């Protein structure tokens, strides 16, 4: 309790919240887990992984820790088949339409930049303006990528609904499995965006976008170099 700068009663309540009668039972369970890990061949380094920050971490460190956790969560849950399908669609597309509004417009534009470096034809729909609606009207046989963070905006949903009628393939990049954009898409790439701050975390989204572009590049490095 002293090392954690808290009271012994708080430690007891913590142990009880984990399902133990008290702290001695938690200690015993920890020793048993340690013993089993050693018997199964775990190294000392595996057993002594240090946390990113001290227990009394600052708000700055808390936000960085959340970004780190989002990256790990996204990597653990990535679906390799969905990634392969998305990379294949993008690499073969004659035209790519990237739909993202508000904060997602930045990430749609960034993916457009990365793909245009590979000589892929891309357009961004970032608003329900007349120009944006005109671009949606020209998605015939394209590959449409819809970006969503939380509740998707109407132009993105409209693009995903319109795509099947124009024989366009669809890919959703979303932070929620129940996102309407994800439900409408042929292929889905999820990322974690949990954050203690007043805005969502986009570190995992940025990593996913860069990895997706690199996947396209890696299909034929000599052609793109």
HELIX and SHEET records of a PDB file:
HELIX    1   1 UNK A    8  UNK A   17  1                                  10    
HELIX    2   2 UNK A   23  UNK A   39  1                                  17    
HELIX    3   3 UNK A   44  UNK A   47  1                                   4    
HELIX    4   4 UNK A   59  UNK A   77  1                                  19    
HELIX    5   5 UNK A   80  UNK A   92  1                                  13    
HELIX    6   6 UNK A  103  UNK A  116  1                                  14    
HELIX    7   7 UNK A  130  UNK A  136  1                                   7    
HELIX    8   8 UNK A  154  UNK A  163  1                                  10    
HELIX    9   9 UNK A  164  UNK A  166  5                                   3    
HELIX   10  10 UNK A  180  UNK A  184  1                                   5    
HELIX   11  11 UNK A  203  UNK A  219  1                                  17    
HELIX   12  12 UNK A  221  UNK A  224  1                                   4    
SHEET    1   A 5 UNK A 122  UNK A 125  0                                        
SHEET    2   A 5 UNK A  96  UNK A  99  1                                        
SHEET    3   A 5 UNK A 143  UNK A 148  1                                        
SHEET    4   A 5 UNK A 169  UNK A 174  1                                        
SHEET    5   A 5 UNK A 187  UNK A 190  1                                        
END                                                                             
